[in-house]
């Protein structure tokens, strides 16, 4: 299902529009009942400690996803541990929308289903980790749709920051969050 390059962001870009190092990409698929995402993160040092749902994930290796829906933007963050933080926020032009934004309803729950695969040792510097992958299933109803169909347009943006130990700056890349907001346009083949 994930082998095709269709529905792929390719390597996320940094603020200078250069490919992110380490390589990071997102692939999307869909069915009438929901949206499915594969989040791939190359990573030399897997970092994650937060296990409580809806807790801040900015200190863990994580993805930040924004999905539109009319006047709302649904924000879902997921970490290398599979911890999820989510909210329904008022739509804004600025990105990313932080979950601490006062316009965000933190009571909203995406009910996203998450599976994690990690190659490496969590929170152990210097052992040359390799990558981590998240597979997510988001129900159409969580995004404000009764069902998804060919031609459905969903505003979409994703960001990932690679957490570095010590004083090294985080390396961030995104798709759909720089000059123009991104959009998923669902093709007939899902």
Secondary structure by P-SEA (a helix, b strand, c coil): ccccccccccccccccccccccccbbbbbbcccbbbbbbbbbccbbbbcccccccccccccbbbbbbbcccbbbbbbbcccccccccccccccccccccccccccccccccbbbbbbbccccccccccccbbbbbbbbbcccccccccccccccbbbbbbbbcccccbbbbbbbcccccbbbbbbbcccc
